[in-house]
Amino acid sequence: MTDEQPHLPDLRAADADRERVAERLRDAVAEGRLDMEEFGERLEATYKARTYGELEPITRDLPEAGAKVSMVKPSAAAEGEIDWPSRIGGEATSTGGFAFWSGFNRKGGWTIGSRFTAFAMWGGGEIDLREARFADRDVEIRCFTIMGGLQVTVPPELDVQVKGFGIMGGFDDKATGVGTPGSPRVVVKGFALMGGVGVERKLPRAERLRIKEERRREKLERREERRAAHFERAEEHRLRHEERHQLHMRRREERD
């Protein structure tokens, strides 16, 4: 006779274990990873679970608590990865933007020069690099604003460094970080005087729509799976009821 320990999936779960899983589900809802319907279903399964084996699948597709999911894609072979060599090189279509009591924007398939200077006074400007080409691999964007605003938007795969500062204003950095291999290097510098400059990473519109469509399709598939499971349970119930009825009829015939 051996003293083997039971496998982890067979161990009984405690109330504290179930509560930890429930907390991860609440975090997933707050982060937008689960909708309220999915949350309700998983929470119900959590409090019904009796073993670790029943708890583990509930959060299998969720990141660990506190884990940060990088928006930078890990390899050039990843789906939707930017082909950087095809977007570097060529003549710049714009090297600057100016706004005085007005606004400007640079977005879409434009080509940014190796040095781009933006100025906004009592106005605003938008510099969107998500679909842009780059005349050079090293790009410097200089942003200056006086009682105005400038917004720089970059794709998640871009290598970005922000060095600006604010004087009675703000120079917000939500983008500094390395990019995927072959990415251009973009440095954003300058100052904001009683104004604001914002630099942030965003997915291109087409990518956002693709992800939204994937989530919609997954939700429909889960709904169909639940509907099929419901019909299957209903059919099993009908068959059991029919078997019991037939058994009852046979016994009655035997008595008669």
N, C-alpha and C positions, 0 to 999 in steps of 0.2 A: 504494500500500500504506500503510495507516495503522498507528499504534502504539497501537491501542485496548487498554486494560487489560481483562482478563477480568472478567466479572460476579462479584460476591462469592460467590453460591451455587455457582459452579463452581470456586472456589479450593480447593486441597487443604488439609485441616485437619491441624494438628500434634498431637502427643501432648499438649502443654500445653492446647490448645483442648478436646480430649476430656476432660481431667482437670478443667477448669473446669466443664464441663457436669455431670460426675459429682458434683462437689462441690455444685452447686446441687440436684441430685437428692437427695443425702444430707440437705441442709438441709430440703428439702420433706418428707422422711420424718419427720424430727425434729419438724417443725411440724404433722404430721398432714395435710398436703395430699395425700400419696400413701400408699397402702397398700403392703405389702411385695411383692405380686404386680405392681403397676404399676411399682414401683421396679425390680424385677428385669428387667422387659421393657424399660424405658427405658434402664437401664444397659447391657444387652446391645446395644441399638441404638446407644448412644453409642460403645462400643468397636469396633463394626463400621463406623461412619460414616467416610467417606473425604473428604467435602467439607463446606464450611460449609452448603450447601443441605440436606444430610442431618442436620446437627446442629441447625439452627435450630428445626425443629418439635418437637423433644424437650422443650424448655422453654418453648414458646410460651405455654402457659397458666399459667406460674408467675411470681410477682413477682420483680423484680430482687433480687439478693442484698443483704440489709440494709434493703430497703424495708419500711416500716411500713404495713400496710393498716388504714385507719381504720374503726372500727365505726360511725362516724356516717354516716348515709346522706346523699348529696350533694343530693338534691332532693326536693321534696314529691311529685313524680310517681313516685318509685321504688316498686317493688312492696312491699307490706306497710308502707308509710310510715304513721306515726301521724297521725291527724287531730286535731291539738292543739286547735283551737277547740271541738271537741265534748267535750273532756275538761277544759276549764277553766270554772269557775263552779259555783255550787250551794252548798248548806250542808254544812259539814264534818261528817263522821261521827265523827272522832276528832281530838283536838288534843294527845294525849299518851299515854305508856305508862309503867307503873311495875312494877318487878320487885324483890322482896325475898325471897330464898330461893325464888324462883319464876321464871316467865318470861311473856312476852307476845309476841304477833305481830300485825302489821297487814299483810295481804296480800289479793290479789284485787281486786275492784272497789270498794274503799273510797274515801272522799274525805278527803284530808288538808287540814287548815286552813292558813292562812297562817303560823302558828307552831305547831310541834309540839315538845314537850319530852319527852325519854325519859330515864329514870333506872333504873339497874340496880345493885343491891348484892347480892353473893353470888347473882347470878341472871343472866338473859340476856333479850334482846329482839331481835325481828326486824322491820325496817321495809322492806317491799317495795313499790316504786313502779312496777313494770313494768306493772301493769294498773290502777293507781290513777287517780282523778280528782283535780283540784286546785281547791280553793275559790278560789284566787287565783293569778295568774301568777307572783308572787314568793312563794317559800316559804322559811322559815327552820326548819331542824331542829336543835334543841339536844340534844346527847347528853352525858350525864354517867354515868360508871360508876366504882364503887369495888369492886375485886376482883370484877368482873363483866364481861359482854361484851355489846356491841350490834353488830348487823349491819345496814347500810343497803344495799339493792340497788336499782339504778336501771337503766332501759333505755338502750341505746346512744344513742338520739336525744335524751336529756335534757341541758339546760344545767346543769352542776354545778360547784360550787366548794367545796372542803374547807379549813377553817381551824382545825380542832381540834389539840390537842397532848396528849402523854402525859407523865405523871409516874410513873416506875417502871412504865410501861405503854406501850401503843402506840395511835396514832391513824392507822391505815393509810389512805392515799389511793390508790386505783386507779381513780378516776372523774373527776377534775377535767378539764373540757374543755367546749367549746361543743356545743350541740345543733343540731337541724335548725330551719329557720325556723318561728317561732311557738311554740317550745318554752318551757315554764315555766322560771323561773330558780330553782334550788334551792341554798341555801347550807347546808352542814353544819358546825356549830361545836360547841365544848365541850371536855371534857377526859376523860382516862382515868387514874384513880389506881389503880395496881397492877391494872389490868384492860386491856381492849382494845375499841377501836371500829374497825370495818372498813367502808369504803365502796368498792363495786365495781360495775362495769357487767356486766350479763348479759342475754342475749336472753330474751324470754318463752318459756315452755315450748312454746307452740304453734309459735313460730318455730323453736325448736330441733328440734322434731319434723318440721317442714316441710323444713328443711335436711337432716336425717338421711334423710328419705324421698327427697329429690332425689338425694342421694349414692347411696342404695341403687339407685334407678332407673337412674342413670347407670352404676353398676357392672354392673347386669344388661344394659344396652344394650351396653356394651363387651364383656361376655362373649358376648353373642349375635353381635356383629360378628366377634369372634375365631373363634367356632364356624362362622359362615357362611364366613369366609375359609378356614378349615381344610377345610370341605367343598368349597369352590370349587377349592382347590389339589388336593384328592384327586380331584375330577372331571377336572381338567385332566391330572393324571397318568394317570388311567384312559384318557382319550381318546388321549393320546400313546402309551400302551402298546398300545391297540387299533389305532392307525394303523400302528405299527411291525409289529405282528403281521400285519395285512392286507398291508402291503408285502412282508413276508417270504413270505407265502403266494403272492402274485402272482409274485414272482421264482421261487419254487419251481415254480409251475405253468408259467412260461415255460421253465425249464430242462427240466422233464419233457416 
